[in-house]
């Protein structure tokens, strides 16, 4: 009987509460990711304001970063905001 209790792993938390927590966590993570992507795009758009970086260099830097994150939706957001 002891082995049966050891093998069965039961969460001490109510399943309904854990389901609600996981949904809220996922929604918060998605919102944070979108916020981070928006901030990153704004940084890339304002590269020209950095002394020593002209429009052409800023475009190259932005293109490089967008290629690095192309698998994600970052490039779509960047293109839609330009």
C-alpha positions in Angstrom: 0.0 0.0 0.0 2.9 2.3 0.7 4.2 1.9 -2.9 0.8 2.8 -4.3 0.8 6.1 -2.4 4.4 6.9 -3.4 3.7 6.3 -7.1 0.5 8.4 -7.2 1.4 12.1 -7.4 -1.5 14.2 -6.5 -1.3 18.0 -6.6 -2.2 19.7 -3.4 -3.9 22.5 -5.4 -7.5 22.5 -6.6 -7.5 21.7 -10.3 -10.0 24.5 -11.1 -7.7 27.0 -9.4 -4.6 25.7 -11.2 -6.5 25.9 -14.6 -7.5 29.5 -13.9 -3.9 30.3 -12.8 -2.4 28.8 -15.9 -4.8 30.7 -18.2 -4.0 34.0 -16.4 -0.3 33.3 -16.6 -0.4 32.5 -20.3 -2.4 35.7 -21.0 0.1 37.8 -19.0 3.0 36.2 -20.7 1.5 37.0 -24.1 0.8 40.6 -23.2 4.3 41.0 -21.9 5.8 39.6 -25.1 3.7 42.0 -27.2 4.8 44.9 -25.0 8.5 43.9 -25.3 8.2 43.6 -29.1 6.6 47.0 -29.3 9.4 48.6 -27.3 12.0 46.8 -29.3 10.5 48.1 -32.6 10.4 51.7 -31.2 14.1 51.4 -30.3 15.0 50.2 -33.8 12.9 53.0 -35.3 14.8 55.6 -33.2 18.3 54.4 -34.0 18.9 57.4 -36.3 18.8 59.7 -33.2 21.9 58.1 -31.8 25.0 60.3 -32.7 27.1 58.7 -35.4 24.3 56.5 -36.8 22.8 57.8 -40.0 19.6 56.6 -41.8 21.4 54.0 -43.9 23.3 52.5 -40.9 20.1 52.5 -38.8 18.3 50.6 -41.6 21.1 48.0 -41.8 21.0 47.5 -38.0 17.2 47.2 -38.0 17.3 44.7 -40.9 19.9 42.6 -39.1 17.9 42.4 -35.9 14.6 41.6 -37.8 16.4 38.8 -39.6 17.5 37.4 -36.3 14.0 37.4 -34.9 12.2 36.6 -38.1 10.8 33.3 -36.8 8.7 35.4 -34.4 6.2 38.0 -35.2 8.7 40.8 -34.5 9.4 41.5 -38.2 5.7 41.7 -39.0 5.2 44.3 -36.3 8.2 46.3 -37.5 7.1 46.3 -41.1 3.5 47.3 -40.2 4.7 50.2 -38.1 7.1 51.7 -40.6 
